[in-house]
Amino acid sequence: MDAQRWRVLFDDLMLTVGQRFRRPEPRRRVCDLVRGLLAPLPPKNCSTIAVRFATKPQMASRMIAAAVTAGLPCRRVAGDEAYGNDARLAAQLRRLRLGYVLAGAGFGATPD
């Protein structure tokens, strides 16, 4: 298959997959992950790419844990619905005794 045809098919696939995500960041991450997995890299590097792919709450969890471990003066955390729908992140914040406000996804219209 020629490179131009492959690129068109790849872009079509990413448009189809991308429609599953409201925000552009997850679309870019999925695209980068698929590119990495399809790249002519040794299996070790491909598995490294797959392991490094993490959700926003997972990345935030790691950063928060590193900040607390390093002794940075953090007492509160705020996040949008990308973080608020992750129960593990909220549980971690409680264990670390950090105050937090995390938005949740809406569940329809609110009454007038």
SVG drawing of the C-alpha trace seen along z (x, -y; Angstrom):
<svg xmlns="http://www.w3.org/2000/svg" viewBox="-39 -28 52 35">
<polyline fill="none" stroke="black" stroke-width="0.4" points="0.0,0.0 1.4,-3.4 2.0,-6.0 -0.6,-8.5 -3.4,-5.8 -2.3,-4.6 -2.5,-8.2 -6.0,-8.7 -7.2,-5.4 -5.5,-6.3 -7.1,-9.7 -10.5,-8.3 -10.1,-5.8 -9.1,-8.5 -12.1,-10.6 -14.4,-7.7 -12.7,-6.9 -12.4,-10.6 -16.2,-11.0 -16.3,-8.9 -14.6,-11.7 -16.0,-15.2 -12.6,-16.8 -9.7,-17.1 -7.0,-15.8 -8.3,-12.2 -8.6,-12.2 -4.9,-13.3 -3.8,-10.7 -5.6,-7.9 -4.1,-9.0 -0.6,-9.2 -1.0,-5.7 -2.2,-4.1 0.7,-5.7 3.1,-4.5 1.7,-0.9 1.9,-0.9 5.4,-2.4 8.2,0.0 9.6,0.1 10.8,3.2 8.1,4.8 9.7,3.4 9.2,-0.2 5.6,0.5 4.7,1.9 6.4,-1.0 4.2,-3.4 1.1,-1.4 2.0,-1.4 2.6,-5.2 -0.8,-5.9 -2.8,-7.1 -6.1,-8.9 -6.1,-12.4 -7.1,-11.3 -4.3,-8.7 -1.7,-11.4 -3.1,-13.8 -3.0,-11.1 0.7,-10.5 1.5,-14.2 -0.4,-14.8 1.3,-11.9 4.7,-13.1 4.0,-16.7 2.9,-15.4 5.9,-13.1 8.2,-15.9 6.8,-18.0 5.2,-20.7 2.7,-22.8 -0.5,-21.7 -3.8,-21.5 -6.5,-21.6 -7.2,-20.2 -9.8,-21.3 -10.8,-19.5 -13.4,-19.4 -15.6,-16.4 -12.6,-14.6 -11.4,-14.2 -14.6,-14.2 -15.9,-11.0 -12.9,-9.0 -13.7,-7.6 -10.1,-6.4 -8.7,-9.9 -11.2,-11.2 -10.3,-8.3 -6.6,-9.1 -7.3,-12.8 -9.1,-11.7 -6.3,-9.3 -3.8,-12.2 -6.1,-14.4 -6.3,-17.0 -9.4,-19.2 -10.9,-18.9 -13.7,-20.0 -14.1,-17.8 -17.0,-18.4 -19.2,-15.5 -20.8,-14.9 -24.3,-16.3 -27.2,-13.9 -29.7,-15.9 -31.5,-19.2 -32.0,-20.8 -35.5,-21.7 -36.5,-25.4"/>
</svg>
